Amino acid sequence: MKSKVGSPAVPFALEDTAGTVHRLERYRGHWLLIMFHRHLL
Amino acid sequence: MRRHENEVEGLNLRILVVTFEARERAEAYVRETGLRWPLLIDRQRVLYGAYGMEHGRWWAIWGPATLWAYIRLIGRGHRPRRPTGDIHQLGGDILVDPMGMVALHHVGKGPADRPALSALFERIQQSQGDHR
């Protein structure tokens, strides 16, 4: 896959384990590191 | 990553962790590890797919780099569980800048392939310095 560096981040709306929905736009103005796990150890 | 918590404190950085595993497993993981960042659940792997994180090659998953990564984990006192999820699913890291643009796009080739966090933090610090 071609690198997305320099492109707008992919929008998302995902729920966390506490039931809170996180959206990309909520993090505008901050650096955001999204760490994708493989299977949980 | 948890060893770098102090470095994160000083940065304008938010961290999200994403898993494709079932909610029950994700909740147990948070309880067991005391994870301090939100663990988002992407069961359909839509966001994984959007960043090109698909299935890894057999050798990358089971090769010596993986074995070494597990040895290091065990050496730090972590006791890996028997995997319950899809062990071939790749992970990775995406860094998004404050304007919403992708600054780093790293798809891991295997469990041991992750970017150096210290380099990533330096990059953010440099950028923050440039804007002062």
Backbone of each chain as nested JSON, in Angstrom:
{
  "chains": [
    {"id": "A", "residues": [
      {"number": 1, "name": "MET", "atoms": {"N": [0.843, -1.205, 0.0], "CA": [0.0, 0.0, 0.0], "C": [0.877, 1.253, 0.0]}},
      {"number": 2, "name": "LYS", "atoms": {"N": [0.445, 2.236, -0.747], "CA": [1.19, 3.492, -0.8], "C": [1.091, 4.205, 0.552]}},
      {"number": 3, "name": "SER", "atoms": {"N": [2.191, 4.806, 0.939], "CA": [2.211, 5.526, 2.22], "C": [1.206, 6.679, 2.206]}},
      {"number": 4, "name": "LYS", "atoms": {"N": [0.581, 6.894, 3.342], "CA": [-0.37, 7.997, 3.447], "C": [0.26, 9.248, 4.066]}},
      {"number": 5, "name": "VAL", "atoms": {"N": [1.574, 9.23, 4.209], "CA": [2.238, 10.405, 4.785], "C": [1.955, 11.629, 3.904]}},
      {"number": 6, "name": "GLY", "atoms": {"N": [1.522, 12.691, 4.566], "CA": [1.191, 13.921, 3.849], "C": [-0.265, 13.994, 3.424]}},
      {"number": 7, "name": "SER", "atoms": {"N": [-1.002, 12.899, 3.623], "CA": [-2.436, 12.886, 3.283], "C": [-3.262, 13.107, 4.55]}},
      {"number": 8, "name": "PRO", "atoms": {"N": [-4.502, 13.532, 4.382], "CA": [-5.358, 13.661, 5.571], "C": [-5.561, 12.292, 6.218]}},
      {"number": 9, "name": "ALA", "atoms": {"N": [-5.575, 12.271, 7.539], "CA": [-5.796, 11.014, 8.262], "C": [-7.185, 10.473, 7.949]}},
      {"number": 10, "name": "VAL", "atoms": {"N": [-7.321, 9.166, 8.029], "CA": [-8.604, 8.52, 7.73], "C": [-9.577, 8.775, 8.9]}},
      {"number": 11, "name": "PRO", "atoms": {"N": [-10.746, 9.335, 8.613], "CA": [-11.707, 9.575, 9.698], "C": [-12.147, 8.254, 10.325]}},
      {"number": 12, "name": "PHE", "atoms": {"N": [-12.446, 8.291, 11.6], "CA": [-12.943, 7.081, 12.278], "C": [-13.86, 7.478, 13.419]}},
      {"number": 13, "name": "ALA", "atoms": {"N": [-14.675, 6.551, 13.82], "CA": [-15.502, 6.674, 15.016], "C": [-15.541, 5.275, 15.621]}},
      {"number": 14, "name": "LEU", "atoms": {"N": [-14.729, 5.063, 16.626], "CA": [-14.607, 3.742, 17.233], "C": [-14.834, 3.84, 18.737]}},
      {"number": 15, "name": "GLU", "atoms": {"N": [-15.489, 2.822, 19.26], "CA": [-15.791, 2.78, 20.689], "C": [-14.644, 2.127, 21.445]}},
      {"number": 16, "name": "ASP", "atoms": {"N": [-14.351, 2.667, 22.63], "CA": [-13.324, 2.035, 23.453], "C": [-13.967, 1.055, 24.435]}},
      {"number": 17, "name": "THR", "atoms": {"N": [-13.138, 0.455, 25.282], "CA": [-13.64, -0.577, 26.192], "C": [-14.572, 0.001, 27.263]}},
      {"number": 18, "name": "ALA", "atoms": {"N": [-14.523, 1.325, 27.451], "CA": [-15.409, 1.957, 28.431], "C": [-16.709, 2.431, 27.787]}},
      {"number": 19, "name": "GLY", "atoms": {"N": [-16.843, 2.243, 26.481], "CA": [-18.069, 2.637, 25.793], "C": [-18.021, 4.033, 25.2]}},
      {"number": 20, "name": "THR", "atoms": {"N": [-16.894, 4.714, 25.314], "CA": [-16.751, 6.063, 24.752], "C": [-16.397, 5.962, 23.266]}},
      {"number": 21, "name": "VAL", "atoms": {"N": [-17.083, 6.758, 22.447], "CA": [-16.781, 6.772, 21.015], "C": [-15.712, 7.835, 20.753]}},
      {"number": 22, "name": "HIS", "atoms": {"N": [-14.645, 7.431, 20.105], "CA": [-13.546, 8.343, 19.767], "C": [-13.605, 8.645, 18.28]}},
      {"number": 23, "name": "ARG", "atoms": {"N": [-13.542, 9.924, 17.951], "CA": [-13.546, 10.352, 16.549], "C": [-12.261, 11.112, 16.255]}},
      {"number": 24, "name": "LEU", "atoms": {"N": [-11.812, 10.993, 15.026], "CA": [-10.572, 11.665, 14.636], "C": [-10.628, 13.153, 14.94]}},
      {"number": 25, "name": "GLU", "atoms": {"N": [-11.735, 13.79, 14.62], "CA": [-11.796, 15.258, 14.735], "C": [-11.615, 15.75, 16.174]}},
      {"number": 26, "name": "ARG", "atoms": {"N": [-11.896, 14.873, 17.123], "CA": [-11.741, 15.242, 18.53], "C": [-10.272, 15.544, 18.869]}},
      {"number": 27, "name": "TYR", "atoms": {"N": [-9.366, 15.019, 18.067], "CA": [-7.937, 15.137, 18.378], "C": [-7.239, 16.223, 17.565]}},
      {"number": 28, "name": "ARG", "atoms": {"N": [-8.002, 16.971, 16.822], "CA": [-7.395, 18.061, 16.046], "C": [-6.747, 19.06, 17.009]}},
      {"number": 29, "name": "GLY", "atoms": {"N": [-5.57, 19.525, 16.644], "CA": [-4.844, 20.43, 17.539], "C": [-3.831, 19.706, 18.414]}},
      {"number": 30, "name": "HIS", "atoms": {"N": [-3.863, 18.382, 18.371], "CA": [-2.905, 17.566, 19.116], "C": [-2.212, 16.61, 18.138]}},
      {"number": 31, "name": "TRP", "atoms": {"N": [-1.015, 16.223, 18.48], "CA": [-0.427, 15.074, 17.799], "C": [-1.207, 13.854, 18.272]}},
      {"number": 32, "name": "LEU", "atoms": {"N": [-1.393, 12.928, 17.376], "CA": [-2.143, 11.719, 17.731], "C": [-1.375, 10.496, 17.241]}},
      {"number": 33, "name": "LEU", "atoms": {"N": [-1.075, 9.614, 18.164], "CA": [-0.432, 8.352, 17.806], "C": [-1.487, 7.248, 17.912]}},
      {"number": 34, "name": "ILE", "atoms": {"N": [-1.716, 6.585, 16.81], "CA": [-2.669, 5.465, 16.803], "C": [-1.85, 4.185, 16.675]}},
      {"number": 35, "name": "MET", "atoms": {"N": [-1.917, 3.379, 17.708], "CA": [-1.133, 2.144, 17.731], "C": [-2.064, 0.96, 17.47]}},
      {"number": 36, "name": "PHE", "atoms": {"N": [-1.857, 0.304, 16.364], "CA": [-2.691, -0.84, 16.003], "C": [-2.05, -2.115, 16.535]}},
      {"number": 37, "name": "HIS", "atoms": {"N": [-2.777, -2.769, 17.419], "CA": [-2.278, -4.02, 17.978], "C": [-2.442, -5.157, 16.984]}},
      {"number": 38, "name": "ARG", "atoms": {"N": [-1.523, -6.099, 17.106], "CA": [-1.806, -7.408, 16.531], "C": [-2.714, -8.089, 17.556]}},
      {"number": 39, "name": "HIS", "atoms": {"N": [-2.713, -9.377, 17.669], "CA": [-3.557, -9.995, 18.706], "C": [-3.076, -9.552, 20.085]}},
      {"number": 40, "name": "LEU", "atoms": {"N": [-3.968, -9.514, 21.05], "CA": [-3.606, -9.065, 22.385], "C": [-2.93, -10.196, 23.131]}},
      {"number": 41, "name": "LEU", "atoms": {"N": [-1.766, -9.912, 23.74], "CA": [-1.016, -10.954, 24.451], "C": [-1.457, -11.049, 25.897]}}
    ]},
    {"id": "B", "residues": [
      {"number": 1, "name": "MET", "atoms": {"N": [6.013, 0.58, 25.177], "CA": [5.428, 1.921, 25.162], "C": [5.22, 2.447, 26.582]}},
      {"number": 2, "name": "ARG", "atoms": {"N": [4.824, 1.559, 27.465], "CA": [4.516, 2.019, 28.819], "C": [5.76, 2.515, 29.537]}},
      {"number": 3, "name": "ARG", "atoms": {"N": [6.935, 2.107, 29.052], "CA": [8.177, 2.593, 29.651], "C": [8.44, 4.047, 29.274]}},
      {"number": 4, "name": "HIS", "atoms": {"N": [7.676, 4.562, 28.302], "CA": [7.908, 5.926, 27.803], "C": [6.841, 6.904, 28.306]}},
      {"number": 5, "name": "GLU", "atoms": {"N": [6.083, 6.505, 29.3], "CA": [4.971, 7.35, 29.745], "C": [5.438, 8.747, 30.156]}},
      {"number": 6, "name": "ASN", "atoms": {"N": [6.588, 8.827, 30.804], "CA": [7.074, 10.139, 31.254], "C": [7.388, 11.05, 30.08]}},
      {"number": 7, "name": "GLU", "atoms": {"N": [7.93, 10.478, 29.003], "CA": [8.251, 11.29, 27.823], "C": [6.977, 11.822, 27.174]}},
      {"number": 8, "name": "VAL", "atoms": {"N": [5.932, 11.025, 27.2], "CA": [4.66, 11.419, 26.581], "C": [4.061, 12.617, 27.314]}},
      {"number": 9, "name": "GLU", "atoms": {"N": [4.263, 12.648, 28.625], "CA": [3.659, 13.701, 29.444], "C": [3.98, 15.1, 28.929]}},
      {"number": 10, "name": "GLY", "atoms": {"N": [5.218, 15.292, 28.483], "CA": [5.64, 16.636, 28.094], "C": [5.272, 17.031, 26.675]}},
      {"number": 11, "name": "LEU", "atoms": {"N": [4.63, 16.147, 25.949], "CA": [4.308, 16.422, 24.545], "C": [2.823, 16.697, 24.38]}},
      {"number": 12, "name": "ASN", "atoms": {"N": [2.504, 17.425, 23.34], "CA": [1.09, 17.648, 23.006], "C": [0.603, 16.433, 22.211]}},
      {"number": 13, "name": "LEU", "atoms": {"N": [0.631, 15.299, 22.877], "CA": [0.399, 14.026, 22.184], "C": [-0.717, 13.241, 22.868]}},
      {"number": 14, "name": "ARG", "atoms": {"N": [-1.62, 12.757, 22.056], "CA": [-2.65, 11.846, 22.548], "C": [-2.383, 10.476, 21.929]}},
      {"number": 15, "name": "ILE", "atoms": {"N": [-2.696, 9.445, 22.671], "CA": [-2.423, 8.089, 22.194], "C": [-3.695, 7.258, 22.24]}},
      {"number": 16, "name": "LEU", "atoms": {"N": [-3.942, 6.573, 21.157], "CA": [-5.048, 5.621, 21.094], "C": [-4.476, 4.265, 20.686]}},
      {"number": 17, "name": "VAL", "atoms": {"N": [-4.987, 3.227, 21.285], "CA": [-4.578, 1.875, 20.935], "C": [-5.793, 1.208, 20.294]}},
      {"number": 18, "name": "VAL", "atoms": {"N": [-5.573, 0.483, 19.231], "CA": [-6.689, -0.145, 18.509], "C": [-6.488, -1.652, 18.472]}},
      {"number": 19, "name": "THR", "atoms": {"N": [-7.56, -2.376, 18.713], "CA": [-7.526, -3.835, 18.583], "C": [-8.697, -4.292, 17.725]}},
      {"number": 20, "name": "PHE", "atoms": {"N": [-8.526, -5.464, 17.121], "CA": [-9.628, -6.047, 16.351], "C": [-10.314, -7.15, 17.154]}},
      {"number": 21, "name": "GLU", "atoms": {"N": [-9.821, -7.386, 18.355], "CA": [-10.351, -8.521, 19.123], "C": [-11.69, -8.177, 19.776]}},
      {"number": 22, "name": "ALA", "atoms": {"N": [-12.351, -9.198, 20.302], "CA": [-13.687, -9.033, 20.882], "C": [-13.634, -8.157, 22.136]}},
      {"number": 23, "name": "ARG", "atoms": {"N": [-14.754, -7.496, 22.407], "CA": [-14.828, -6.576, 23.542], "C": [-14.4, -7.244, 24.852]}},
      {"number": 24, "name": "GLU", "atoms": {"N": [-14.825, -8.472, 25.082], "CA": [-14.512, -9.153, 26.342], "C": [-12.993, -9.302, 26.5]}},
      {"number": 25, "name": "ARG", "atoms": {"N": [-12.356, -9.675, 25.423], "CA": [-10.9, -9.852, 25.469], "C": [-10.2, -8.51, 25.663]}},
      {"number": 26, "name": "ALA", "atoms": {"N": [-10.719, -7.479, 24.992], "CA": [-10.133, -6.136, 25.107], "C": [-10.291, -5.617, 26.543]}},
      {"number": 27, "name": "GLU", "atoms": {"N": [-11.46, -5.826, 27.127], "CA": [-11.687, -5.369, 28.499], "C": [-10.755, -6.096, 29.466]}},
      {"number": 28, "name": "ALA", "atoms": {"N": [-10.59, -7.396, 29.255], "CA": [-9.696, -8.171, 30.119], "C": [-8.259, -7.668, 29.983]}},
      {"number": 29, "name": "TYR", "atoms": {"N": [-7.871, -7.328, 28.757], "CA": [-6.513, -6.838, 28.509], "C": [-6.266, -5.535, 29.288]}},
      {"number": 30, "name": "VAL", "atoms": {"N": [-7.253, -4.64, 29.251], "CA": [-7.107, -3.362, 29.969], "C": [-6.988, -3.612, 31.471]}},
      {"number": 31, "name": "ARG", "atoms": {"N": [-7.814, -4.529, 31.975], "CA": [-7.754, -4.853, 33.417], "C": [-6.398, -5.445, 33.788]}},
      {"number": 32, "name": "GLU", "atoms": {"N": [-5.937, -6.366, 32.963], "CA": [-4.706, -7.095, 33.297], "C": [-3.458, -6.232, 33.181]}},
      {"number": 33, "name": "THR", "atoms": {"N": [-3.453, -5.341, 32.219], "CA": [-2.227, -4.577, 31.958], "C": [-2.259, -3.183, 32.58]}},
      {"number": 34, "name": "GLY", "atoms": {"N": [-3.453, -2.716, 32.979], "CA": [-3.543, -1.349, 33.491], "C": [-3.282, -0.317, 32.403]}},
      {"number": 35, "name": "LEU", "atoms": {"N": [-3.578, -0.677, 31.174], "CA": [-3.352, 0.229, 30.04], "C": [-3.962, 1.588, 30.338]}},
      {"number": 36, "name": "ARG", "atoms": {"N": [-3.183, 2.65, 30.157], "CA": [-3.688, 3.975, 30.537], "C": [-4.268, 4.745, 29.365]}},
      {"number": 37, "name": "TRP", "atoms": {"N": [-4.14, 4.214, 28.156], "CA": [-4.711, 4.887, 27.0], "C": [-5.962, 4.15, 26.531]}},
      {"number": 38, "name": "PRO", "atoms": {"N": [-6.869, 4.857, 25.878], "CA": [-8.1, 4.191, 25.413], "C": [-7.781, 3.046, 24.458]}},
      {"number": 39, "name": "LEU", "atoms": {"N": [-8.46, 1.937, 24.646], "CA": [-8.309, 0.79, 23.746], "C": [-9.568, 0.721, 22.888]}},
      {"number": 40, "name": "LEU", "atoms": {"N": [-9.414, 1.093, 21.622], "CA": [-10.547, 1.151, 20.696], "C": [-10.728, -0.203, 20.019]}},
      {"number": 41, "name": "ILE", "atoms": {"N": [-11.977, -0.522, 19.765], "CA": [-12.284, -1.836, 19.188], "C": [-12.735, -1.657, 17.74]}},
      {"number": 42, "name": "ASP", "atoms": {"N": [-12.007, -2.293, 16.847], "CA": [-12.292, -2.228, 15.406], "C": [-12.511, -3.656, 14.912]}},
      {"number": 43, "name": "ARG", "atoms": {"N": [-13.655, -4.217, 15.281], "CA": [-13.924, -5.633, 14.992], "C": [-13.911, -5.939, 13.497]}},
      {"number": 44, "name": "GLN", "atoms": {"N": [-14.4, -4.987, 12.709], "CA": [-14.464, -5.222, 11.266], "C": [-13.137, -4.897, 10.577]}},
      {"number": 45, "name": "ARG", "atoms": {"N": [-12.2, -4.391, 11.35], "CA": [-10.855, -4.043, 10.855], "C": [-10.921, -3.016, 9.718]}},
      {"number": 46, "name": "VAL", "atoms": {"N": [-11.86, -2.121, 9.813], "CA": [-12.014, -1.093, 8.767], "C": [-10.832, -0.132, 8.795]}},
      {"number": 47, "name": "LEU", "atoms": {"N": [-10.466, 0.312, 10.018], "CA": [-9.346, 1.254, 10.113], "C": [-8.022, 0.543, 9.819]}},
      {"number": 48, "name": "TYR", "atoms": {"N": [-7.904, -0.68, 10.249], "CA": [-6.713, -1.473, 9.896], "C": [-6.561, -1.49, 8.367]}},
      {"number": 49, "name": "GLY", "atoms": {"N": [-7.649, -1.832, 7.709], "CA": [-7.61, -1.951, 6.252], "C": [-7.317, -0.625, 5.571]}},
      {"number": 50, "name": "ALA", "atoms": {"N": [-7.862, 0.454, 6.146], "CA": [-7.67, 1.78, 5.539], "C": [-6.197, 2.183, 5.537]}},
      {"number": 51, "name": "TYR", "atoms": {"N": [-5.444, 1.637, 6.491], "CA": [-4.009, 1.943, 6.545], "C": [-3.159, 0.78, 6.037]}},
      {"number": 52, "name": "GLY", "atoms": {"N": [-3.776, -0.138, 5.353], "CA": [-3.013, -1.207, 4.698], "C": [-2.483, -2.266, 5.636]}},
      {"number": 53, "name": "MET", "atoms": {"N": [-3.105, -2.422, 6.787], "CA": [-2.652, -3.444, 7.735], "C": [-3.466, -4.705, 7.514]}},
      {"number": 54, "name": "GLU", "atoms": {"N": [-2.898, -5.572, 6.715], "CA": [-3.608, -6.8, 6.326], "C": [-2.967, -7.988, 7.029]}},
      {"number": 55, "name": "HIS", "atoms": {"N": [-2.903, -9.118, 6.341], "CA": [-2.286, -10.306, 6.928], "C": [-0.794, -10.354, 6.597]}},
      {"number": 56, "name": "GLY", "atoms": {"N": [-0.003, -10.765, 7.59], "CA": [1.439, -10.855, 7.384], "C": [1.85, -12.183, 6.777]}},
      {"number": 57, "name": "ARG", "atoms": {"N": [3.076, -12.195, 6.224], "CA": [3.605, -13.437, 5.669], "C": [4.015, -14.371, 6.798]}},
      {"number": 58, "name": "TRP", "atoms": {"N": [3.944, -15.655, 6.52], "CA": [4.242, -16.675, 7.536], "C": [5.599, -16.447, 8.172]}},
      {"number": 59, "name": "TRP", "atoms": {"N": [6.63, -16.189, 7.363], "CA": [7.99, -16.06, 7.887], "C": [8.111, -14.833, 8.791]}},
      {"number": 60, "name": "ALA", "atoms": {"N": [7.398, -13.766, 8.428], "CA": [7.478, -12.555, 9.243], "C": [6.814, -12.777, 10.6]}},
      {"number": 61, "name": "ILE", "atoms": {"N": [5.763, -13.584, 10.602], "CA": [5.042, -13.813, 11.853], "C": [5.809, -14.772, 12.762]}},
      {"number": 62, "name": "TRP", "atoms": {"N": [6.403, -15.779, 12.159], "CA": [7.004, -16.843, 12.965], "C": [8.528, -16.856, 12.944]}},
      {"number": 63, "name": "GLY", "atoms": {"N": [9.154, -15.858, 12.337], "CA": [10.604, -15.851, 12.183], "C": [11.358, -15.529, 13.457]}},
      {"number": 64, "name": "PRO", "atoms": {"N": [12.679, -15.495, 13.37], "CA": [13.523, -15.26, 14.542], "C": [13.294, -13.905, 15.205]}},
      {"number": 65, "name": "ALA", "atoms": {"N": [12.928, -12.891, 14.412], "CA": [12.686, -11.571, 15.01], "C": [11.519, -11.647, 15.99]}},
      {"number": 66, "name": "THR", "atoms": {"N": [10.515, -12.467, 15.644], "CA": [9.367, -12.638, 16.529], "C": [9.79, -13.346, 17.812]}},
      {"number": 67, "name": "LEU", "atoms": {"N": [10.559, -14.405, 17.64], "CA": [11.031, -15.159, 18.795], "C": [11.803, -14.24, 19.731]}},
      {"number": 68, "name": "TRP", "atoms": {"N": [12.664, -13.404, 19.158], "CA": [13.463, -12.488, 19.96], "C": [12.571, -11.478, 20.679]}},
      {"number": 69, "name": "ALA", "atoms": {"N": [11.538, -11.002, 20.007], "CA": [10.622, -10.036, 20.623], "C": [9.93, -10.662, 21.837]}},
      {"number": 70, "name": "TYR", "atoms": {"N": [9.529, -11.918, 21.709], "CA": [8.874, -12.59, 22.835], "C": [9.854, -12.827, 23.981]}},
      {"number": 71, "name": "ILE", "atoms": {"N": [11.083, -13.163, 23.649], "CA": [12.093, -13.371, 24.695], "C": [12.302, -12.076, 25.485]}},
      {"number": 72, "name": "ARG", "atoms": {"N": [12.355, -10.954, 24.765], "CA": [12.541, -9.665, 25.448], "C": [11.351, -9.353, 26.351]}},
      {"number": 73, "name": "LEU", "atoms": {"N": [10.135, -9.644, 25.861], "CA": [8.931, -9.421, 26.663], "C": [8.977, -10.236, 27.947]}},
      {"number": 74, "name": "ILE", "atoms": {"N": [9.326, -11.502, 27.814], "CA": [9.383, -12.384, 28.978], "C": [10.472, -11.904, 29.93]}},
      {"number": 75, "name": "GLY", "atoms": {"N": [11.571, -11.446, 29.355], "CA": [12.664, -10.915, 30.174], "C": [12.237, -9.713, 30.999]}},
      {"number": 76, "name": "ARG", "atoms": {"N": [11.243, -8.966, 30.502], "CA": [10.743, -7.795, 31.244], "C": [9.635, -8.18, 32.216]}},
      {"number": 77, "name": "GLY", "atoms": {"N": [9.4, -9.475, 32.357], "CA": [8.419, -9.933, 33.338], "C": [7.029, -10.165, 32.782]}},
      {"number": 78, "name": "HIS", "atoms": {"N": [6.853, -9.988, 31.47], "CA": [5.535, -10.192, 30.875], "C": [5.359, -11.668, 30.547]}},
      {"number": 79, "name": "ARG", "atoms": {"N": [4.21, -12.185, 30.829], "CA": [3.929, -13.578, 30.506], "C": [2.891, -13.646, 29.386]}},
      {"number": 80, "name": "PRO", "atoms": {"N": [3.363, -13.831, 28.157], "CA": [2.411, -13.845, 27.032], "C": [1.368, -14.94, 27.185]}},
      {"number": 81, "name": "ARG", "atoms": {"N": [0.145, -14.595, 26.78], "CA": [-0.938, -15.581, 26.799], "C": [-0.958, -16.338, 25.485]}},
      {"number": 82, "name": "ARG", "atoms": {"N": [-1.677, -17.428, 25.503], "CA": [-1.907, -18.138, 24.249], "C": [-2.806, -17.248, 23.39]}},
      {"number": 83, "name": "PRO", "atoms": {"N": [-2.412, -16.956, 22.153], "CA": [-3.23, -16.049, 21.334], "C": [-4.632, -16.6, 21.081]}},
      {"number": 84, "name": "THR", "atoms": {"N": [-5.612, -15.724, 21.154], "CA": [-6.982, -16.13, 20.861], "C": [-7.461, -15.513, 19.554]}},
      {"number": 85, "name": "GLY", "atoms": {"N": [-6.771, -14.447, 19.114], "CA": [-7.199, -13.756, 17.897], "C": [-6.436, -14.24, 16.677]}},
      {"number": 86, "name": "ASP", "atoms": {"N": [-6.626, -13.544, 15.607], "CA": [-5.983, -13.864, 14.33], "C": [-4.504, -13.487, 14.417]}},
      {"number": 87, "name": "ILE", "atoms": {"N": [-3.642, -14.457, 14.505], "CA": [-2.227, -14.149, 14.73], "C": [-1.535, -13.606, 13.483]}},
      {"number": 88, "name": "HIS", "atoms": {"N": [-2.182, -13.697, 12.343], "CA": [-1.561, -13.197, 11.111], "C": [-1.898, -11.735, 10.816]}},
      {"number": 89, "name": "GLN", "atoms": {"N": [-2.829, -11.176, 11.594], "CA": [-3.176, -9.77, 11.387], "C": [-1.979, -8.887, 11.736]}},
      {"number": 90, "name": "LEU", "atoms": {"N": [-1.614, -8.005, 10.841], "CA": [-0.514, -7.082, 11.103], "C": [-0.99, -5.882, 11.912]}},
      {"number": 91, "name": "GLY", "atoms": {"N": [-0.063, -5.306, 12.646], "CA": [-0.331, -4.065, 13.362], "C": [0.481, -2.946, 12.739]}},
      {"number": 92, "name": "GLY", "atoms": {"N": [0.564, -1.852, 13.446], "CA": [1.354, -0.744, 12.924], "C": [1.103, 0.517, 13.73]}},
      {"number": 93, "name": "ASP", "atoms": {"N": [1.662, 1.608, 13.251], "CA": [1.566, 2.873, 13.968], "C": [1.325, 4.0, 12.986]}},
      {"number": 94, "name": "ILE", "atoms": {"N": [0.402, 4.867, 13.366], "CA": [0.094, 6.042, 12.552], "C": [0.254, 7.273, 13.439]}},
      {"number": 95, "name": "LEU", "atoms": {"N": [1.03, 8.22, 12.98], "CA": [1.171, 9.483, 13.712], "C": [0.471, 10.562, 12.889]}},
      {"number": 96, "name": "VAL", "atoms": {"N": [-0.432, 11.271, 13.546], "CA": [-1.2, 12.324, 12.876], "C": [-0.789, 13.666, 13.49]}},
      {"number": 97, "name": "ASP", "atoms": {"N": [-0.514, 14.645, 12.642], "CA": [-0.075, 15.939, 13.185], "C": [-1.29, 16.761, 13.639]}},
      {"number": 98, "name": "PRO", "atoms": {"N": [-1.059, 17.887, 14.296], "CA": [-2.19, 18.667, 14.84], "C": [-3.163, 19.185, 13.779]}},
      {"number": 99, "name": "MET", "atoms": {"N": [-2.732, 19.202, 12.492], "CA": [-3.629, 19.638, 11.423], "C": [-4.432, 18.478, 10.834]}},
      {"number": 100, "name": "GLY", "atoms": {"N": [-4.206, 17.276, 11.356], "CA": [-4.966, 16.125, 10.87], "C": [-4.32, 15.417, 9.688]}},
      {"number": 101, "name": "MET", "atoms": {"N": [-3.031, 15.711, 9.448], "CA": [-2.332, 15.068, 8.336], "C": [-1.453, 13.93, 8.854]}},
      {"number": 102, "name": "VAL", "atoms": {"N": [-1.343, 12.883, 8.072], "CA": [-0.521, 11.736, 8.474], "C": [0.959, 12.125, 8.39]}},
      {"number": 103, "name": "ALA", "atoms": {"N": [1.655, 11.979, 9.52], "CA": [3.078, 12.328, 9.579], "C": [3.949, 11.072, 9.558]}},
      {"number": 104, "name": "LEU", "atoms": {"N": [3.397, 9.954, 9.974], "CA": [4.125, 8.684, 9.937], "C": [3.115, 7.58, 9.671]}},
      {"number": 105, "name": "HIS", "atoms": {"N": [3.473, 6.695, 8.768], "CA": [2.591, 5.581, 8.411], "C": [3.454, 4.329, 8.395]}},
      {"number": 106, "name": "HIS", "atoms": {"N": [3.356, 3.567, 9.451], "CA": [4.216, 2.384, 9.566], "C": [3.353, 1.138, 9.695]}},
      {"number": 107, "name": "VAL", "atoms": {"N": [3.469, 0.264, 8.722], "CA": [2.791, -1.038, 8.803], "C": [3.844, -2.059, 9.192]}},
      {"number": 108, "name": "GLY", "atoms": {"N": [3.666, -2.695, 10.348], "CA": [4.646, -3.674, 10.813], "C": [4.656, -4.891, 9.903]}},
      {"number": 109, "name": "LYS", "atoms": {"N": [5.854, -5.365, 9.598], "CA": [5.955, -6.59, 8.78], "C": [5.783, -7.824, 9.655]}},
      {"number": 110, "name": "GLY", "atoms": {"N": [5.93, -7.652, 10.946], "CA": [5.78, -8.745, 11.896], "C": [5.711, -8.165, 13.29]}},
      {"number": 111, "name": "PRO", "atoms": {"N": [5.598, -9.013, 14.309], "CA": [5.428, -8.526, 15.687], "C": [6.574, -7.659, 16.171]}},
      {"number": 112, "name": "ALA", "atoms": {"N": [7.766, -7.876, 15.624], "CA": [8.93, -7.161, 16.14], "C": [9.189, -5.861, 15.387]}},
      {"number": 113, "name": "ASP", "atoms": {"N": [8.418, -5.588, 14.372], "CA": [8.685, -4.44, 13.509], "C": [7.845, -3.239, 13.919]}},
      {"number": 114, "name": "ARG", "atoms": {"N": [8.401, -2.395, 14.757], "CA": [7.733, -1.169, 15.21], "C": [8.725, -0.027, 15.129]}},
      {"number": 115, "name": "PRO", "atoms": {"N": [8.265, 1.189, 14.878], "CA": [9.196, 2.317, 14.826], "C": [9.742, 2.628, 16.217]}},
      {"number": 116, "name": "ALA", "atoms": {"N": [10.941, 3.188, 16.258], "CA": [11.541, 3.571, 17.538], "C": [10.758, 4.749, 18.106]}},
      {"number": 117, "name": "LEU", "atoms": {"N": [10.247, 4.569, 19.297], "CA": [9.429, 5.625, 19.898], "C": [10.256, 6.866, 20.209]}},
      {"number": 118, "name": "SER", "atoms": {"N": [11.509, 6.657, 20.554], "CA": [12.343, 7.82, 20.88], "C": [12.467, 8.732, 19.651]}},
      {"number": 119, "name": "ALA", "atoms": {"N": [12.613, 8.139, 18.463], "CA": [12.719, 8.943, 17.236], "C": [11.404, 9.676, 16.973]}},
      {"number": 120, "name": "LEU", "atoms": {"N": [10.33, 8.998, 17.25], "CA": [9.004, 9.59, 17.043], "C": [8.797, 10.79, 17.984]}},
      {"number": 121, "name": "PHE", "atoms": {"N": [9.194, 10.621, 19.238], "CA": [9.051, 11.714, 20.207], "C": [9.947, 12.898, 19.826]}},
      {"number": 122, "name": "GLU", "atoms": {"N": [11.153, 12.58, 19.348], "CA": [12.068, 13.648, 18.925], "C": [11.454, 14.462, 17.795]}},
      {"number": 123, "name": "ARG", "atoms": {"N": [10.819, 13.757, 16.895], "CA": [10.185, 14.428, 15.753], "C": [9.109, 15.405, 16.221]}},
      {"number": 124, "name": "ILE", "atoms": {"N": [8.306, 14.985, 17.186], "CA": [7.256, 15.86, 17.709], "C": [7.885, 17.057, 18.416]}},
      {"number": 125, "name": "GLN", "atoms": {"N": [8.91, 16.79, 19.215], "CA": [9.566, 17.882, 19.942], "C": [10.165, 18.893, 18.98]}},
      {"number": 126, "name": "GLN", "atoms": {"N": [10.791, 18.387, 17.91], "CA": [11.376, 19.282, 16.914], "C": [10.305, 20.161, 16.299]}},
      {"number": 127, "name": "SER", "atoms": {"N": [9.199, 19.539, 15.955], "CA": [8.105, 20.27, 15.321], "C": [7.556, 21.332, 16.259]}},
      {"number": 128, "name": "GLN", "atoms": {"N": [7.425, 20.987, 17.53], "CA": [6.916, 21.952, 18.504], "C": [7.909, 23.098, 18.664]}},
      {"number": 129, "name": "GLY", "atoms": {"N": [9.198, 22.767, 18.602], "CA": [10.229, 23.806, 18.696], "C": [10.177, 24.748, 17.513]}},
      {"number": 130, "name": "ASP", "atoms": {"N": [9.914, 24.191, 16.317], "CA": [9.854, 25.0, 15.094], "C": [8.734, 26.023, 15.136]}},
      {"number": 131, "name": "HIS", "atoms": {"N": [7.681, 25.708, 15.883], "CA": [6.505, 26.589, 15.9], "C": [6.514, 27.571, 17.07]}},
      {"number": 132, "name": "ARG", "atoms": {"N": [7.624, 27.564, 17.846], "CA": [7.685, 28.511, 18.968], "C": [8.366, 29.787, 18.547]}}
    ]}
  ]
}
